[in-house]
């Protein structure tokens, strides 16, 4: 890990730069598959699943028997762990329910705001060597609490045409209404246009590789909403002398093992802590099974010493980390004065992996500095707010002239007329 | 207007089709201007302002004297109207404030969610013949309530290099921190990359023509968030025999005058009402100053008769209107059973133009069926929610094993280690 002492502000941008992603060159492929799926539906999806996942599936829907078999395959201890995690996620997301907001803005002018569930949502769960079933919990639990009617899960099959039993177990536990064995660009295209087996949805959630990310962005051009643009995972730790260096090192490594383009940063006002953490990282790295990956990510990563709390806070806000760990004496300073972060982990016994699995917060979070404008996935991500207004005769008499004046000044006579025609009846 | 009787469900999609927009062919221009502005900053912006707006501006910042002069130019009556509208919008958006949500998901595991303002926002206000100052209120008022630090307004200058006085008046009234005379693609590019005079922002709001819309979508590729994809305005009215046909006609026309691609739809369970409204539209259309525009929009529009309330509701939900007026006996049925709409107007004295200006609800709403997944602009649009967690020793003992089991099953050993290393110290 690179140690940086007291960087000048003019250097921050280059120091805090995320590992680059190239997007343009894969847009062509993504476009092509979208057009094919929009025209040829299931047949196109089948073709790409055979090409990319190495399995020709006549039907890609998951049958009830497959789910039952999967449940038997997941060890009881893991089932219980998943259930505890689910319960905590549920508790936190149920607490996010908001009630109707109702107010009379002027006498006779009643306005209210209500949230209603997005009726059809698609959840994308990546495949690969390890099944990321925790993401099923993070997306399906709030979708179910929100009241989404169709909760469609897509995940790429292995070469035997199967999904991991843990994914199926989590999906049935959390109220997913349809599970489909399809991944990659063809999954996102299927959810965008609908096929014989994949329902068209209104919003697509979930992480994925660069192809999936570009596909999700393309989906928005076809009128489908997405949770957020996804990028490689990242963690920023602020720690001072009171922190435990081996704990901090273990947290940095937990993010570094995600991928070679993950980024971890330690910001500290203590040179000695930086020194200790650096040594601990090297020590702990040696025994990791995903060492090869973590090592490359660590090579990209930085230990930054700054002289004052003010500078530290400014730098953290400039970075806008996805995950932000606070391990220092004056916690409140580092909680209250931060504007940009996805999820925050406070104190010595709050490892970032707690939020990945079981504390109850959501782990689908804004990366790449998007925390400056985006929230992580939460209950509201599965709902939209609708406004309502009901105006009485008295109400329109109260605000009618204001509407007339403003509409006229904007040159919109028909807007004015809609009020005048009513006022004429009320003030004969 | 085309009258359609009892359409089959299989025909709904084609009947409810929005006037088409082509997007692909303007992407090239938008891309080019983005690259130029990212490289050449103010000089590029100056060039495009000269080219598209016909005025060469050495400086595009609005000076304090210009604002003062503008205030003198806006008639006192209009100033008062704008102030009343602002007060109502403020009342409704302040009511949307939510407080911190805090909960202990398991003993010793404290999780909370807090909303914090997006620090830098850009508001785009279109130019053209009529100054849309009402949109300034709709965007700047919630931005100020949210606590956004930099509120940057961009709007294209006229050929004299000026902005409409009403826009300047509204901007200073609502706490805009910087006003810049720049419009079109170059404005969105400026807000995306920042120039010598335009600050780089985190989220861009506001309506615009197709060029602005495509530019906003391109901005998202560079990490800037946007409020929502915008399309032509639209209105769906449900009315039965109890409705006043001339009121309904005036509402339909108020949307139709926006542009030739606006769409207005009447759904009714009463053939006689459809007949009366059709006649009223023709009558009222004759005297409109924007008749040429409204006439073309009306030609695209439909009066649809359906036999039952259930069919009506299903059809409305399928369309997902931006504006939805309910004028019927059984209002609650049409309020409670709708899932997809931007803003809803209820009763005989609630014209859609009330929401455009002064009732207090926001008029920046999802068009093109996006109400299926998107909210209209509201207070939360200017904030993001951050989650926090603090776990005690007891807490990590409670959920530690669950995290270990799940991390291991996902093949993420370093995630597990971050917990094990702590548990080892606590359970020696």
Interface residues (C-beta under 8 A of the other chain):
Chain A: X23 X77 X78 X80 X81 X82 X84 X85 X87 X88 X89 X91 X92 X95 X96 X98 X101 X102 X103 X105 X106 X109 X111 X113 X116 X117 X118 X119 X120 X129 X130 X131 X132 X133 X134 X166 X202 X203 X217 X220 X221 X223 X224 X225 X229 X246 X247 X250 X251 X253 X254 X256 X257 X258 X284 X288 X289 X290 X294 X335 X338 X339 X340 X341 X342 X343 X344 X345 X346 X347 X348 X349 X350 X351 X352 X353 X354 X355 X356 X357 X358 X359 X360 X361 X362 X366 X368 X369 X370 X371 X372 X373 X374 X375 X376 X378 X380 X384 X385 X386 X387 X388 X389 X390 X391 X392 X393 X395 X396 X399 X401 X402 X403 X405 X406 X407 X409 X410 X411 X412 X413 X414 X415 X416 X417 X418 X419 X421 X422
Chain B: X23 X77 X78 X80 X81 X82 X84 X85 X87 X88 X89 X91 X92 X95 X96 X98 X101 X102 X103 X105 X106 X109 X111 X113 X116 X117 X118 X119 X120 X129 X130 X131 X132 X133 X134 X166 X202 X203 X217 X220 X221 X223 X224 X225 X229 X246 X247 X250 X251 X253 X254 X256 X257 X258 X284 X288 X289 X290 X294 X335 X338 X339 X340 X341 X342 X343 X344 X345 X346 X347 X348 X349 X350 X351 X352 X353 X354 X355 X356 X357 X358 X359 X360 X361 X362 X366 X368 X369 X370 X371 X372 X373 X374 X375 X376 X378 X380 X384 X385 X386 X387 X388 X389 X390 X391 X392 X393 X395 X396 X399 X401 X402 X403 X405 X406 X407 X409 X410 X411 X412 X413 X414 X415 X416 X417 X418 X419 X421 X422
